[in-house]
Amino acid sequence: MKTIIKFMKHFLILLALLILQLAVIPALPDPLNELKIIFIVIVFCSLAYSFPFAIFYVFALTPILDLYSALPFGVITAIFLFVIFLLKEIFEKLFTNKSYYSMIVISGIGLALLKIFALASKSLLYFFTNKDMAQIGRMLAIELDGLALYFVLNLLFVTALFIIFHATSKRFKAVFVDTVRK
């Protein structure tokens, strides 16, 4: 019975994330439609829970995102996997704890990597389909125009997610180890 409840909980979370990312966010006004809720939740899960849990969410969510993308099928999944693996290595090598600051830095690096790899794949697709460098330049100029707002909005969402999670869970609470022997 516990397993069924756990499965249903994750299924409903996945469904809600997909509905938000595919139906609600694209309908929002211009700066708000750049939110990457699924990516942020996956990064958050990799830090708050475990890396395999985040990989499960990548494989559960990104193939559906690939269906609605103009990029060839599998590109978004590959980008998400590559970025999550890079973030895992960066987190393990550079950070010692799971704090708000490490969450913001890791999310910012992840958003930058996601944007870089998405723009590179779009540019390659445009280049191989019509070989028009001017069109690629215009596309890059449009994409990079709202870059600061892209980071601010997504990092504000990370902050809100962290505050909600911090208030309801003990995974990010400070733990003090008593090293004084009595």
Contacts in CASP RR format, 6 or more apart in sequence:
PFRMAT RR
TARGET T0000
AUTHOR 0000-0000-0000
METHOD contacts of the structure
MODEL  1
MKTIIKFMKHFLILLALLILQLAVIPALPDPLNELKIIFIVIVFCSLAYS
FPFAIFYVFALTPILDLYSALPFGVITAIFLFVIFLLKEIFEKLFTNKSY
YSMIVISGIGLALLKIFALASKSLLYFFTNKDMAQIGRMLAIELDGLALY
FVLNLLFVTALFIIFHATSKRFKAVFVDTVRK
14 57 0 8 1.000
14 60 0 8 1.000
14 61 0 8 1.000
17 37 0 8 1.000
17 38 0 8 1.000
17 41 0 8 1.000
17 61 0 8 1.000
18 38 0 8 1.000
18 61 0 8 1.000
18 64 0 8 1.000
20 37 0 8 1.000
21 36 0 8 1.000
21 37 0 8 1.000
21 38 0 8 1.000
21 65 0 8 1.000
22 64 0 8 1.000
22 65 0 8 1.000
22 68 0 8 1.000
25 32 0 8 1.000
25 33 0 8 1.000
25 35 0 8 1.000
25 37 0 8 1.000
26 33 0 8 1.000
27 33 0 8 1.000
28 35 0 8 1.000
31 146 0 8 1.000
31 149 0 8 1.000
31 153 0 8 1.000
32 153 0 8 1.000
34 146 0 8 1.000
34 149 0 8 1.000
34 150 0 8 1.000
34 153 0 8 1.000
34 154 0 8 1.000
35 153 0 8 1.000
35 154 0 8 1.000
35 157 0 8 1.000
36 111 0 8 1.000
36 114 0 8 1.000
36 154 0 8 1.000
37 157 0 8 1.000
38 61 0 8 1.000
38 62 0 8 1.000
38 65 0 8 1.000
39 80 0 8 1.000
39 83 0 8 1.000
39 110 0 8 1.000
39 111 0 8 1.000
39 114 0 8 1.000
40 107 0 8 1.000
40 154 0 8 1.000
40 157 0 8 1.000
40 158 0 8 1.000
40 161 0 8 1.000
41 57 0 8 1.000
41 161 0 8 1.000
42 54 0 8 1.000
42 57 0 8 1.000
42 58 0 8 1.000
42 61 0 8 1.000
42 80 0 8 1.000
42 84 0 8 1.000
43 54 0 8 1.000
43 84 0 8 1.000
43 87 0 8 1.000
43 106 0 8 1.000
43 107 0 8 1.000
43 110 0 8 1.000
43 158 0 8 1.000
44 103 0 8 1.000
44 107 0 8 1.000
44 158 0 8 1.000
44 161 0 8 1.000
44 162 0 8 1.000
44 165 0 8 1.000
45 53 0 8 1.000
45 54 0 8 1.000
45 57 0 8 1.000
46 53 0 8 1.000
46 54 0 8 1.000
46 84 0 8 1.000
46 87 0 8 1.000
46 88 0 8 1.000
46 91 0 8 1.000
47 91 0 8 1.000
47 98 0 8 1.000
47 102 0 8 1.000
47 103 0 8 1.000
47 106 0 8 1.000
48 98 0 8 1.000
48 165 0 8 1.000
48 169 0 8 1.000
48 171 0 8 1.000
48 172 0 8 1.000
49 171 0 8 1.000
51 84 0 8 1.000
51 88 0 8 1.000
54 84 0 8 1.000
55 81 0 8 1.000
55 84 0 8 1.000
58 77 0 8 1.000
58 80 0 8 1.000
58 81 0 8 1.000
58 84 0 8 1.000
59 77 0 8 1.000
62 74 0 8 1.000
62 76 0 8 1.000
62 77 0 8 1.000
62 80 0 8 1.000
62 81 0 8 1.000
63 73 0 8 1.000
63 74 0 8 1.000
63 77 0 8 1.000
65 76 0 8 1.000
65 77 0 8 1.000
66 73 0 8 1.000
66 74 0 8 1.000
66 75 0 8 1.000
66 76 0 8 1.000
66 77 0 8 1.000
67 73 0 8 1.000
69 75 0 8 1.000
69 76 0 8 1.000
70 125 0 8 1.000
71 121 0 8 1.000
71 122 0 8 1.000
71 125 0 8 1.000
72 125 0 8 1.000
75 121 0 8 1.000
76 118 0 8 1.000
79 114 0 8 1.000
79 117 0 8 1.000
79 118 0 8 1.000
79 121 0 8 1.000
80 114 0 8 1.000
82 117 0 8 1.000
83 110 0 8 1.000
83 113 0 8 1.000
83 114 0 8 1.000
83 117 0 8 1.000
86 110 0 8 1.000
86 113 0 8 1.000
87 106 0 8 1.000
87 109 0 8 1.000
87 110 0 8 1.000
87 113 0 8 1.000
90 106 0 8 1.000
90 109 0 8 1.000
91 102 0 8 1.000
91 106 0 8 1.000
95 102 0 8 1.000
95 105 0 8 1.000
95 106 0 8 1.000
98 171 0 8 1.000
98 172 0 8 1.000
99 172 0 8 1.000
100 159 0 8 1.000
100 162 0 8 1.000
100 166 0 8 1.000
100 172 0 8 1.000
103 158 0 8 1.000
103 162 0 8 1.000
104 155 0 8 1.000
104 158 0 8 1.000
104 159 0 8 1.000
107 154 0 8 1.000
107 155 0 8 1.000
107 158 0 8 1.000
108 151 0 8 1.000
108 154 0 8 1.000
108 155 0 8 1.000
108 158 0 8 1.000
111 150 0 8 1.000
111 151 0 8 1.000
111 154 0 8 1.000
111 155 0 8 1.000
112 151 0 8 1.000
115 143 0 8 1.000
115 147 0 8 1.000
115 150 0 8 1.000
119 140 0 8 1.000
119 143 0 8 1.000
119 144 0 8 1.000
122 139 0 8 1.000
122 143 0 8 1.000
123 136 0 8 1.000
123 139 0 8 1.000
123 140 0 8 1.000
126 132 0 8 1.000
126 135 0 8 1.000
126 136 0 8 1.000
126 139 0 8 1.000
127 133 0 8 1.000
127 136 0 8 1.000
162 172 0 8 1.000
165 171 0 8 1.000
165 172 0 8 1.000
166 172 0 8 1.000
166 173 0 8 1.000
END
